[in-house]
Amino acid sequence: MMAIKIALAGIGKIARDQHIPALVASSDWELAATVSRHATVDGVEAFDDFEAMLQARRDIEVVSLCMPPVPRFDYARAAIAAGRHVMLEKPPGATLSECHALEAMAREAGVTIYATWHSREAAMVASAKAWLAGKTLTSLVVTWKEDVRKWHPGQTWIWQAGGLGVFDPGINALSIVTEILADPIHVASSELLIPENCETPIAANLTFTHPGGAQVSAELDFRKEGDQFWNIAIETDQGSLVLSEGGATLSINGEIQTTASSDNALQGEYPRLYANMARLVQDRGIDMDLSPMAHVADAFLLGKRTSVEPFIE
């Protein structure tokens, strides 16, 4: 099969760290164009206007959108209207309504749309899901603490309405939880800690209702210096499980099963996302699971807002 031509819109940190290396390494894809007002990729045709790219490069079948969530809807709508398949970086949009509208547009146009959740492709998530199958959950605790200054330097959009704040990484944890649990959960209470000079939370504490009565909670924090924690600890009627390093490492009953590269906890996630997208394009499929985003929306709806000290980068 010939490589599928793809355009990458939004050439920021995540594009350079993950999307571009995954595309370059894959025989499924040819990175044929980029769209960015400020950045380019050596050897790849660059545009600073999305509509101009769509008009000039009618041979490009797929567009991958890596810009912040607020402007993403207009780009996705334009791509679908031009008959292109669309791949959405997480979160797939600024609101659930936008995402539902995009899915309806894609179905009407007969094109693929894929709401990606990269943490679901972490090395040990599938193994964790398989181990949990058939067991009774008694507790699940998410501890997702990282340093925003390290992972989102200079990204002021994350503190503006629609930028999600700590839920930008926290939604990764929720994407894993919704993947590995057999039973659906929903947010029961939420506390949002919002810096005085920001519109989005820098930390959040959530509790969930589980149909079997299990205790489920999440602690998210963007202020963690030193060691970073991306852990999900689970207790069942048949033992315990810990997913750590964002799903890269799995421990069952205290015994480590295997460890992905400690140099990059995201290793392999984006290559698997793009392999998924290649299959979806071939089948004209649609994957728009919005369950992680629904939890975030519910957290904002139920959130008790507490003002904390200003955030200074």
Beta strands, then each sheet from edge to edge (+ up, - down):
strand 1: 4-9
strand 2: 29-35
strand 3: 45-47
strand 4: 62-65
strand 5: 85-88
strand 6: 113-115
strand 7: 137-145
strand 8: 186-195
strand 9: 203-209
strand 10: 215-221
strand 11: 229-236
strand 12: 239-244
strand 13: 249-252
strand 14: 255-259
strand 15: 286-287
strand 16: 303-308
sheet 1: 3+ 2+ 1+ 4+ 5+ 6+ 15+
sheet 2: 14+ 13- 12+ 11- 7+ 10+ 9- 8+ 16+
end
